């Protein structure tokens, strides 16, 4: 259920950032429709995508008109972290991206749900959904990492290549009264535990600093994002004002 836009600029900024995260990752996961490795996984990824889309609708409706925000904004107006916009790649890349993000989102929503702020109600509902998303990603990380030599190598490469996008998850978000330090510590401990159990090596590259990625919150995005956005917005822009 969506609501009315808030008159609180800080809340609107926070809702836009978190809503964009959910919207863009939902779009990426939806790209697996018809091409997932097995039918069961196609259904699972579609369900996760729908959960995220539901979160995005509620959050974006706090920031303004949800349809206009999704389909009529230009690239530099989106505030999602760069991690969620990364292409699906092979199945291992999708799983690594989901592990990193759903672990973060589960911890974040857990804090918001108990914080008593304006997003507590949404977070309390969403944290239950995200718990499944995280469990699903952990299951596949263990299965691929501790599977065949080929699946292990693919999963390791995926974890390594996406690692540099994770530091941005813990940059302060305007409008959120969350201390990113403990959140990052909990995230790192959780992800490390999963990778250890999956016989994978925790990536050693930088997550923060001059050589790490991460300016999505400021509207700076990676090259694949523009192509994805054009596809996502094409129908709405081609038929402005249409009803279905």
Rosetta blueprint (number, residue, H / E / L):
1 X L
2 X L
3 X L
4 X L
5 X L
6 X L
7 X L
8 X L
9 X H
10 X H
11 X H
12 X H
13 X H
14 X H
15 X H
16 X H
17 X H
18 X H
19 X H
20 X H
21 X H
22 X H
23 X H
24 X H
25 X H
26 X H
27 X H
28 X H
29 X H
30 X H
31 X L
32 X L
33 X L
34 X L
35 X L
36 X L
37 X L
38 X L
39 X H
40 X H
41 X H
42 X H
43 X H
44 X H
45 X H
46 X H
47 X H
48 X H
49 X H
50 X H
51 X H
52 X H
53 X H
54 X H
55 X H
56 X H
57 X H
58 X H
59 X H
60 X H
61 X H
62 X H
63 X H
64 X L
65 X L
66 X H
67 X H
68 X H
69 X H
70 X H
71 X H
72 X L
73 X L
74 X L
75 X H
76 X H
77 X H
78 X L
79 X L
80 X L
81 X L
82 X H
83 X H
84 X H
85 X H
86 X L
87 X L
88 X L
89 X L
90 X L
91 X H
92 X H
93 X H
94 X H
95 X H
96 X H
97 X H
98 X H
99 X H
100 X H
101 X H
102 X H
103 X H
104 X H
105 X H
106 X H
107 X H
108 X H
109 X H
110 X H
111 X H
112 X H
113 X H
114 X H
115 X H
116 X L
117 X L
118 X L
119 X L
120 X H
121 X H
122 X H
123 X H
124 X H
125 X H
126 X H
127 X H
128 X H
129 X H
130 X H
131 X H
132 X H
133 X H
134 X H
135 X H
136 X H
137 X H
138 X H
139 X H
140 X H
141 X H
142 X H
143 X H
144 X H
145 X H
146 X L
147 X L
148 X L
149 X H
150 X H
151 X H
152 X H
153 X H
154 X H
155 X H
156 X H
157 X H
158 X H
159 X H
160 X H
161 X H
162 X H
163 X H
164 X H
165 X H
166 X L
167 X H
168 X H
169 X H
170 X H
171 X L
172 X L
173 X L
174 X L
175 X L
176 X L
177 X L
178 X L
179 X L
180 X H
181 X H
182 X H
183 X H
184 X H
185 X H
186 X H
187 X H
188 X H
189 X H
190 X H
191 X H
192 X H
193 X H
194 X H
195 X H
196 X H
197 X H
198 X L
199 X L
200 X L
201 X L
202 X L
203 X L
204 X L
205 X L
206 X L
207 X L
208 X L
209 X L
210 X L
211 X L
212 X L
213 X L
214 X L
215 X L
216 X H
217 X H
218 X H
219 X L
220 X L
221 X L
222 X L
223 X H
224 X H
225 X H
226 X H
227 X H
228 X H
229 X H
230 X H
231 X H
232 X H
233 X H
234 X H
235 X H
236 X H
237 X H
238 X H
239 X L
240 X L
241 X L
242 X L
243 X L
244 X L
